Amino acid sequence: MPGDEGQMYLDEGASAAVERTFEALPAAPGQAFARSWWGQAWLKALEDTALDGAQVKLGRRHARAGAVGAVSVRPGRITAVVQDRDHTRHRSDVLLQQLSAADWDRFLDLVADRAGHIAALLDRDMPPVLVEDAAAAGIELLPGIGDLESECSCGAWDHCAHSTALCYQLARLLDQDPFVLLLMRGRGEQELLDELQARSASRAEGPAGAGVAEPSGAGVPAVEAYAARDILPPLPAPPAPVATPGTPPVLGGGTPPAPGVDVAALEFLIGDAAARAQLMLADALSPRHPDGPPSPVLTPAQDAVRLAAALPGAAISARLAAGSGRDARGLASAVRAWELGGAAGLAVLEEDWTPEPEALARATSRLAAAWEDEETRPRLRVTRNRWTVVGGAAQLRYGRDGRWWPYRREGGQWVPAGPATDDPAGALAGLSAEA
């Protein structure tokens, strides 16, 4: 019809759907036509319906050779021009009955009720449970025996090589996009998504005047709800970033605390919790948040070092040292390691482990290359992951993250002397220069 190119009239109760045209696919020698289970179900319907097995084989060869031209898909029909080996061209059509308006209404309701179904379709997937749920509601999405009819300009009354080739080519398109099948059944992709969004929004709002709905007890898994975010009603705007953490309350007030309650320590922990919450919120609102690695889970002993790094005062620091199994000097070294490298730096301070021989060999090579004069090269004693300058007060420790951490001997103990580096020779040279 003039002015309606790409549109067609559907059955009673259905609406106009846009016709989709797919460019001719290249030849596919030796490749499977359908890898998805729904694409294979489409081909099974063809092979079970066709009466002439020889025509099916010839059509499969036509499709492999790239003899099928551009494929037009619209409700109830697919069309393409197929070329014989003698270059004769035939227009071929395959017909599939459309769903009724009542069928579509039930189908849209069951999809809107399951966020996982919506998420699967948006991901170009058609899980078996979706087809099973539809069948339970009396809706057959996939064709069965006798459902695929053919029309071809070659005059064949049954499936010929041309309509068979078209069916095989369509299986490749179905692999990429199951919405092609839904379009044949009568609904285009955008129309489907619009209707699903409207139904989802209606369910979210509830009936007019119904008030606050009571919880049903059966929820939707969060992963399904998040995966279906493109079809569900929009989420509310995120909260604004918090510039500074809240001021912790003063817990004194003249009332004696309960036995065993350290008011100063409790106020310190409240302030720490507020500061961590502010940082976590800023991280969650950051555009880089989805790509960042998750924060490591700290042990109680590691968390005690983190808290001590905030300089809570002598009394609280003494409690943190005792709670983490350290004395005051050990806690000071642990705080220094934490300040230089967080949990990774603290692990290097405390762990004594044996690296792989290949890693040690690479480090030996880099250290040897850093000093051209063997006479000036420092002599090192290697003990597992620790490289100590013989007769000196410098040491390198190899971390599980593949980096080197400089240490210096002070008062009979090894203490962290700087941040990690990928260059062991550079770290050792820096330690030697400071010595």
Contacts in CASP RR format, 6 or more apart in sequence:
PFRMAT RR
TARGET T0000
AUTHOR 0000-0000-0000
METHOD contacts of the structure
MODEL  1
MPGDEGQMYLDEGASAAVERTFEALPAAPGQAFARSWWGQAWLKALEDTA
LDGAQVKLGRRHARAGAVGAVSVRPGRITAVVQDRDHTRHRSDVLLQQLS
AADWDRFLDLVADRAGHIAALLDRDMPPVLVEDAAAAGIELLPGIGDLES
ECSCGAWDHCAHSTALCYQLARLLDQDPFVLLLMRGRGEQELLDELQARS
ASRAEGPAGAGVAEPSGAGVPAVEAYAARDILPPLPAPPAPVATPGTPPV
LGGGTPPAPGVDVAALEFLIGDAAARAQLMLADALSPRHPDGPPSPVLTP
AQDAVRLAAALPGAAISARLAAGSGRDARGLASAVRAWELGGAAGLAVLE
EDWTPEPEALARATSRLAAAWEDEETRPRLRVTRNRWTVVGGAAQLRYGR
DGRWWPYRREGGQWVPAGPATDDPAGALAGLSAEA
1 7 0 8 1.000
6 18 0 8 1.000
6 19 0 8 1.000
6 74 0 8 1.000
7 16 0 8 1.000
7 17 0 8 1.000
7 18 0 8 1.000
7 19 0 8 1.000
8 16 0 8 1.000
8 17 0 8 1.000
8 19 0 8 1.000
8 74 0 8 1.000
8 75 0 8 1.000
9 16 0 8 1.000
10 16 0 8 1.000
10 17 0 8 1.000
10 75 0 8 1.000
10 98 0 8 1.000
10 186 0 8 1.000
11 98 0 8 1.000
11 100 0 8 1.000
11 101 0 8 1.000
12 101 0 8 1.000
13 100 0 8 1.000
13 101 0 8 1.000
14 75 0 8 1.000
14 98 0 8 1.000
14 100 0 8 1.000
14 101 0 8 1.000
14 104 0 8 1.000
14 186 0 8 1.000
14 187 0 8 1.000
15 191 0 8 1.000
17 74 0 8 1.000
17 75 0 8 1.000
17 183 0 8 1.000
17 186 0 8 1.000
17 187 0 8 1.000
17 188 0 8 1.000
17 191 0 8 1.000
18 188 0 8 1.000
18 190 0 8 1.000
19 72 0 8 1.000
19 73 0 8 1.000
19 74 0 8 1.000
20 72 0 8 1.000
20 73 0 8 1.000
20 74 0 8 1.000
20 180 0 8 1.000
20 183 0 8 1.000
21 70 0 8 1.000
21 71 0 8 1.000
21 72 0 8 1.000
21 73 0 8 1.000
22 70 0 8 1.000
22 71 0 8 1.000
22 72 0 8 1.000
22 73 0 8 1.000
22 173 0 8 1.000
23 70 0 8 1.000
24 66 0 8 1.000
24 68 0 8 1.000
24 69 0 8 1.000
24 70 0 8 1.000
24 71 0 8 1.000
25 66 0 8 1.000
25 68 0 8 1.000
25 169 0 8 1.000
25 172 0 8 1.000
25 173 0 8 1.000
26 66 0 8 1.000
27 64 0 8 1.000
27 65 0 8 1.000
27 66 0 8 1.000
28 63 0 8 1.000
28 64 0 8 1.000
28 66 0 8 1.000
28 172 0 8 1.000
29 64 0 8 1.000
29 65 0 8 1.000
30 64 0 8 1.000
31 64 0 8 1.000
33 43 0 8 1.000
33 60 0 8 1.000
33 63 0 8 1.000
33 168 0 8 1.000
33 169 0 8 1.000
33 171 0 8 1.000
33 172 0 8 1.000
34 40 0 8 1.000
34 42 0 8 1.000
34 43 0 8 1.000
34 171 0 8 1.000
34 172 0 8 1.000
34 174 0 8 1.000
34 175 0 8 1.000
35 175 0 8 1.000
36 126 0 8 1.000
36 174 0 8 1.000
36 175 0 8 1.000
36 178 0 8 1.000
37 128 0 8 1.000
38 126 0 8 1.000
38 131 0 8 1.000
38 142 0 8 1.000
38 174 0 8 1.000
38 178 0 8 1.000
38 181 0 8 1.000
39 171 0 8 1.000
39 174 0 8 1.000
39 175 0 8 1.000
40 171 0 8 1.000
41 142 0 8 1.000
41 143 0 8 1.000
42 142 0 8 1.000
42 143 0 8 1.000
42 167 0 8 1.000
42 170 0 8 1.000
42 171 0 8 1.000
42 174 0 8 1.000
42 181 0 8 1.000
43 167 0 8 1.000
43 168 0 8 1.000
43 171 0 8 1.000
44 144 0 8 1.000
45 142 0 8 1.000
45 143 0 8 1.000
45 144 0 8 1.000
45 145 0 8 1.000
45 146 0 8 1.000
45 147 0 8 1.000
45 148 0 8 1.000
46 56 0 8 1.000
46 148 0 8 1.000
46 159 0 8 1.000
46 164 0 8 1.000
46 167 0 8 1.000
46 168 0 8 1.000
47 56 0 8 1.000
48 144 0 8 1.000
48 145 0 8 1.000
48 146 0 8 1.000
49 144 0 8 1.000
49 145 0 8 1.000
49 146 0 8 1.000
49 147 0 8 1.000
49 148 0 8 1.000
49 159 0 8 1.000
50 56 0 8 1.000
50 158 0 8 1.000
50 159 0 8 1.000
50 164 0 8 1.000
51 158 0 8 1.000
51 159 0 8 1.000
52 158 0 8 1.000
52 159 0 8 1.000
55 156 0 8 1.000
55 158 0 8 1.000
55 159 0 8 1.000
55 160 0 8 1.000
55 161 0 8 1.000
55 164 0 8 1.000
56 159 0 8 1.000
56 164 0 8 1.000
58 161 0 8 1.000
58 164 0 8 1.000
59 161 0 8 1.000
59 162 0 8 1.000
59 164 0 8 1.000
59 165 0 8 1.000
59 168 0 8 1.000
60 164 0 8 1.000
60 165 0 8 1.000
60 168 0 8 1.000
62 68 0 8 1.000
62 82 0 8 1.000
62 83 0 8 1.000
62 84 0 8 1.000
62 161 0 8 1.000
62 162 0 8 1.000
62 164 0 8 1.000
62 165 0 8 1.000
63 164 0 8 1.000
63 165 0 8 1.000
63 166 0 8 1.000
63 168 0 8 1.000
63 169 0 8 1.000
67 82 0 8 1.000
67 83 0 8 1.000
67 84 0 8 1.000
67 165 0 8 1.000
68 80 0 8 1.000
68 81 0 8 1.000
68 82 0 8 1.000
68 165 0 8 1.000
68 166 0 8 1.000
68 168 0 8 1.000
68 169 0 8 1.000
69 80 0 8 1.000
69 81 0 8 1.000
69 82 0 8 1.000
69 83 0 8 1.000
69 169 0 8 1.000
70 80 0 8 1.000
70 81 0 8 1.000
71 78 0 8 1.000
71 79 0 8 1.000
71 80 0 8 1.000
71 166 0 8 1.000
71 169 0 8 1.000
71 170 0 8 1.000
71 173 0 8 1.000
72 78 0 8 1.000
72 79 0 8 1.000
72 80 0 8 1.000
73 170 0 8 1.000
73 173 0 8 1.000
73 180 0 8 1.000
73 183 0 8 1.000
73 184 0 8 1.000
74 183 0 8 1.000
74 184 0 8 1.000
75 98 0 8 1.000
75 183 0 8 1.000
75 184 0 8 1.000
75 185 0 8 1.000
75 186 0 8 1.000
75 187 0 8 1.000
75 188 0 8 1.000
76 95 0 8 1.000
76 96 0 8 1.000
76 97 0 8 1.000
76 98 0 8 1.000
76 184 0 8 1.000
76 185 0 8 1.000
76 186 0 8 1.000
77 93 0 8 1.000
77 94 0 8 1.000
77 95 0 8 1.000
77 96 0 8 1.000
77 184 0 8 1.000
78 93 0 8 1.000
78 94 0 8 1.000
78 96 0 8 1.000
78 166 0 8 1.000
78 170 0 8 1.000
78 184 0 8 1.000
79 91 0 8 1.000
79 92 0 8 1.000
79 93 0 8 1.000
79 166 0 8 1.000
80 91 0 8 1.000
80 92 0 8 1.000
80 166 0 8 1.000
80 169 0 8 1.000
81 89 0 8 1.000
81 90 0 8 1.000
81 91 0 8 1.000
81 92 0 8 1.000
82 89 0 8 1.000
82 90 0 8 1.000
82 92 0 8 1.000
82 161 0 8 1.000
82 162 0 8 1.000
82 165 0 8 1.000
82 166 0 8 1.000
83 89 0 8 1.000
83 90 0 8 1.000
84 90 0 8 1.000
84 161 0 8 1.000
84 162 0 8 1.000
90 152 0 8 1.000
90 153 0 8 1.000
90 154 0 8 1.000
90 162 0 8 1.000
91 152 0 8 1.000
91 153 0 8 1.000
92 150 0 8 1.000
92 151 0 8 1.000
92 152 0 8 1.000
92 153 0 8 1.000
92 154 0 8 1.000
92 160 0 8 1.000
92 162 0 8 1.000
92 163 0 8 1.000
92 165 0 8 1.000
92 166 0 8 1.000
93 150 0 8 1.000
93 151 0 8 1.000
93 152 0 8 1.000
93 163 0 8 1.000
93 166 0 8 1.000
94 148 0 8 1.000
94 149 0 8 1.000
94 150 0 8 1.000
94 163 0 8 1.000
94 166 0 8 1.000
94 167 0 8 1.000
94 170 0 8 1.000
95 148 0 8 1.000
95 149 0 8 1.000
95 150 0 8 1.000
95 151 0 8 1.000
96 143 0 8 1.000
96 147 0 8 1.000
96 148 0 8 1.000
96 149 0 8 1.000
96 184 0 8 1.000
96 185 0 8 1.000
97 147 0 8 1.000
98 184 0 8 1.000
98 185 0 8 1.000
98 186 0 8 1.000
99 107 0 8 1.000
99 139 0 8 1.000
99 185 0 8 1.000
99 186 0 8 1.000
99 187 0 8 1.000
103 138 0 8 1.000
103 139 0 8 1.000
104 186 0 8 1.000
104 187 0 8 1.000
106 137 0 8 1.000
106 138 0 8 1.000
106 139 0 8 1.000
107 134 0 8 1.000
107 137 0 8 1.000
107 139 0 8 1.000
107 141 0 8 1.000
108 192 0 8 1.000
108 195 0 8 1.000
108 196 0 8 1.000
108 199 0 8 1.000
109 199 0 8 1.000
110 117 0 8 1.000
110 133 0 8 1.000
110 134 0 8 1.000
110 137 0 8 1.000
111 117 0 8 1.000
111 118 0 8 1.000
111 121 0 8 1.000
111 130 0 8 1.000
111 196 0 8 1.000
112 118 0 8 1.000
112 196 0 8 1.000
112 199 0 8 1.000
112 200 0 8 1.000
112 203 0 8 1.000
113 203 0 8 1.000
114 130 0 8 1.000
114 133 0 8 1.000
114 224 0 8 1.000
115 220 0 8 1.000
115 221 0 8 1.000
115 224 0 8 1.000
115 225 0 8 1.000
115 227 0 8 1.000
115 228 0 8 1.000
115 232 0 8 1.000
116 224 0 8 1.000
116 227 0 8 1.000
116 228 0 8 1.000
117 127 0 8 1.000
117 129 0 8 1.000
117 130 0 8 1.000
117 133 0 8 1.000
118 196 0 8 1.000
118 200 0 8 1.000
118 228 0 8 1.000
118 231 0 8 1.000
118 232 0 8 1.000
119 224 0 8 1.000
119 227 0 8 1.000
119 228 0 8 1.000
120 126 0 8 1.000
120 127 0 8 1.000
120 130 0 8 1.000
121 130 0 8 1.000
121 178 0 8 1.000
121 179 0 8 1.000
121 192 0 8 1.000
122 227 0 8 1.000
122 228 0 8 1.000
122 230 0 8 1.000
122 231 0 8 1.000
123 227 0 8 1.000
124 176 0 8 1.000
124 177 0 8 1.000
124 178 0 8 1.000
124 179 0 8 1.000
125 178 0 8 1.000
126 141 0 8 1.000
126 178 0 8 1.000
126 181 0 8 1.000
130 141 0 8 1.000
131 141 0 8 1.000
131 142 0 8 1.000
134 140 0 8 1.000
134 141 0 8 1.000
135 141 0 8 1.000
141 181 0 8 1.000
141 182 0 8 1.000
141 185 0 8 1.000
142 181 0 8 1.000
148 159 0 8 1.000
148 167 0 8 1.000
150 156 0 8 1.000
150 158 0 8 1.000
150 159 0 8 1.000
150 160 0 8 1.000
150 163 0 8 1.000
151 163 0 8 1.000
152 160 0 8 1.000
152 162 0 8 1.000
152 163 0 8 1.000
154 160 0 8 1.000
154 162 0 8 1.000
156 162 0 8 1.000
156 163 0 8 1.000
159 167 0 8 1.000
170 180 0 8 1.000
173 180 0 8 1.000
174 180 0 8 1.000
174 181 0 8 1.000
179 188 0 8 1.000
179 189 0 8 1.000
179 192 0 8 1.000
182 188 0 8 1.000
182 189 0 8 1.000
182 192 0 8 1.000
183 189 0 8 1.000
187 195 0 8 1.000
193 231 0 8 1.000
196 231 0 8 1.000
197 231 0 8 1.000
197 232 0 8 1.000
197 233 0 8 1.000
200 231 0 8 1.000
200 232 0 8 1.000
200 233 0 8 1.000
201 233 0 8 1.000
204 232 0 8 1.000
204 233 0 8 1.000
206 213 0 8 1.000
225 232 0 8 1.000
229 235 0 8 1.000
238 285 0 8 1.000
239 281 0 8 1.000
239 285 0 8 1.000
241 281 0 8 1.000
241 282 0 8 1.000
241 285 0 8 1.000
242 278 0 8 1.000
242 281 0 8 1.000
242 282 0 8 1.000
244 278 0 8 1.000
245 271 0 8 1.000
245 274 0 8 1.000
245 275 0 8 1.000
245 277 0 8 1.000
245 278 0 8 1.000
246 271 0 8 1.000
246 274 0 8 1.000
246 278 0 8 1.000
247 274 0 8 1.000
248 267 0 8 1.000
248 270 0 8 1.000
248 271 0 8 1.000
248 274 0 8 1.000
249 267 0 8 1.000
249 270 0 8 1.000
250 267 0 8 1.000
251 257 0 8 1.000
251 263 0 8 1.000
251 266 0 8 1.000
251 267 0 8 1.000
252 263 0 8 1.000
257 263 0 8 1.000
262 316 0 8 1.000
262 319 0 8 1.000
264 315 0 8 1.000
264 316 0 8 1.000
265 312 0 8 1.000
265 315 0 8 1.000
265 316 0 8 1.000
265 319 0 8 1.000
268 307 0 8 1.000
268 310 0 8 1.000
268 312 0 8 1.000
268 316 0 8 1.000
269 307 0 8 1.000
272 307 0 8 1.000
272 310 0 8 1.000
283 289 0 8 1.000
296 343 0 8 1.000
298 306 0 8 1.000
298 343 0 8 1.000
300 323 0 8 1.000
300 324 0 8 1.000
301 323 0 8 1.000
301 324 0 8 1.000
301 325 0 8 1.000
302 343 0 8 1.000
302 346 0 8 1.000
304 320 0 8 1.000
304 321 0 8 1.000
304 323 0 8 1.000
304 324 0 8 1.000
305 320 0 8 1.000
305 324 0 8 1.000
305 331 0 8 1.000
305 334 0 8 1.000
305 335 0 8 1.000
305 337 0 8 1.000
305 338 0 8 1.000
305 346 0 8 1.000
306 338 0 8 1.000
306 342 0 8 1.000
307 316 0 8 1.000
307 320 0 8 1.000
308 317 0 8 1.000
308 320 0 8 1.000
308 321 0 8 1.000
308 331 0 8 1.000
308 334 0 8 1.000
308 335 0 8 1.000
309 335 0 8 1.000
309 338 0 8 1.000
309 339 0 8 1.000
311 317 0 8 1.000
312 320 0 8 1.000
317 328 0 8 1.000
317 331 0 8 1.000
318 328 0 8 1.000
320 331 0 8 1.000
321 327 0 8 1.000
321 328 0 8 1.000
321 330 0 8 1.000
321 331 0 8 1.000
324 331 0 8 1.000
324 334 0 8 1.000
326 334 0 8 1.000
329 413 0 8 1.000
330 413 0 8 1.000
333 349 0 8 1.000
333 413 0 8 1.000
333 415 0 8 1.000
333 416 0 8 1.000
334 346 0 8 1.000
334 349 0 8 1.000
334 350 0 8 1.000
336 415 0 8 1.000
336 416 0 8 1.000
337 345 0 8 1.000
337 346 0 8 1.000
337 348 0 8 1.000
337 349 0 8 1.000
337 416 0 8 1.000
338 345 0 8 1.000
338 346 0 8 1.000
340 405 0 8 1.000
340 416 0 8 1.000
340 418 0 8 1.000
340 419 0 8 1.000
340 420 0 8 1.000
341 419 0 8 1.000
341 420 0 8 1.000
344 399 0 8 1.000
344 400 0 8 1.000
344 401 0 8 1.000
344 420 0 8 1.000
345 405 0 8 1.000
345 416 0 8 1.000
345 420 0 8 1.000
347 399 0 8 1.000
347 400 0 8 1.000
348 397 0 8 1.000
348 399 0 8 1.000
348 405 0 8 1.000
348 416 0 8 1.000
348 420 0 8 1.000
349 416 0 8 1.000
351 385 0 8 1.000
351 399 0 8 1.000
351 400 0 8 1.000
352 384 0 8 1.000
352 385 0 8 1.000
352 386 0 8 1.000
353 384 0 8 1.000
353 385 0 8 1.000
353 400 0 8 1.000
354 384 0 8 1.000
354 385 0 8 1.000
355 384 0 8 1.000
355 385 0 8 1.000
355 398 0 8 1.000
355 399 0 8 1.000
359 398 0 8 1.000
359 402 0 8 1.000
360 382 0 8 1.000
360 398 0 8 1.000
363 387 0 8 1.000
363 398 0 8 1.000
363 404 0 8 1.000
363 424 0 8 1.000
366 423 0 8 1.000
366 424 0 8 1.000
366 425 0 8 1.000
367 377 0 8 1.000
367 380 0 8 1.000
367 424 0 8 1.000
367 425 0 8 1.000
367 428 0 8 1.000
368 377 0 8 1.000
369 425 0 8 1.000
370 425 0 8 1.000
370 426 0 8 1.000
370 428 0 8 1.000
370 429 0 8 1.000
371 377 0 8 1.000
371 378 0 8 1.000
371 425 0 8 1.000
378 389 0 8 1.000
378 390 0 8 1.000
378 394 0 8 1.000
378 428 0 8 1.000
378 432 0 8 1.000
379 389 0 8 1.000
379 390 0 8 1.000
380 387 0 8 1.000
380 388 0 8 1.000
380 389 0 8 1.000
380 390 0 8 1.000
381 387 0 8 1.000
381 388 0 8 1.000
381 390 0 8 1.000
385 397 0 8 1.000
385 398 0 8 1.000
385 399 0 8 1.000
386 395 0 8 1.000
386 396 0 8 1.000
386 397 0 8 1.000
386 398 0 8 1.000
387 395 0 8 1.000
387 396 0 8 1.000
387 397 0 8 1.000
387 398 0 8 1.000
387 424 0 8 1.000
387 428 0 8 1.000
388 394 0 8 1.000
388 395 0 8 1.000
389 395 0 8 1.000
389 428 0 8 1.000
389 431 0 8 1.000
389 432 0 8 1.000
392 409 0 8 1.000
392 435 0 8 1.000
393 408 0 8 1.000
393 409 0 8 1.000
393 410 0 8 1.000
393 435 0 8 1.000
394 406 0 8 1.000
394 407 0 8 1.000
394 408 0 8 1.000
394 409 0 8 1.000
394 417 0 8 1.000
394 428 0 8 1.000
394 431 0 8 1.000
394 432 0 8 1.000
394 435 0 8 1.000
395 406 0 8 1.000
395 407 0 8 1.000
395 408 0 8 1.000
395 409 0 8 1.000
395 414 0 8 1.000
396 404 0 8 1.000
396 405 0 8 1.000
396 406 0 8 1.000
396 407 0 8 1.000
396 424 0 8 1.000
396 427 0 8 1.000
396 428 0 8 1.000
396 431 0 8 1.000
397 404 0 8 1.000
397 405 0 8 1.000
397 407 0 8 1.000
398 404 0 8 1.000
398 405 0 8 1.000
398 424 0 8 1.000
399 405 0 8 1.000
399 420 0 8 1.000
401 420 0 8 1.000
402 422 0 8 1.000
403 420 0 8 1.000
403 421 0 8 1.000
403 422 0 8 1.000
404 420 0 8 1.000
404 421 0 8 1.000
404 422 0 8 1.000
404 423 0 8 1.000
404 424 0 8 1.000
404 427 0 8 1.000
405 416 0 8 1.000
405 418 0 8 1.000
405 419 0 8 1.000
405 420 0 8 1.000
405 427 0 8 1.000
406 416 0 8 1.000
406 417 0 8 1.000
406 418 0 8 1.000
406 421 0 8 1.000
406 427 0 8 1.000
406 428 0 8 1.000
406 430 0 8 1.000
406 431 0 8 1.000
407 414 0 8 1.000
407 415 0 8 1.000
407 416 0 8 1.000
407 417 0 8 1.000
408 414 0 8 1.000
408 415 0 8 1.000
408 417 0 8 1.000
408 431 0 8 1.000
408 434 0 8 1.000
408 435 0 8 1.000
409 415 0 8 1.000
417 431 0 8 1.000
417 434 0 8 1.000
421 427 0 8 1.000
END
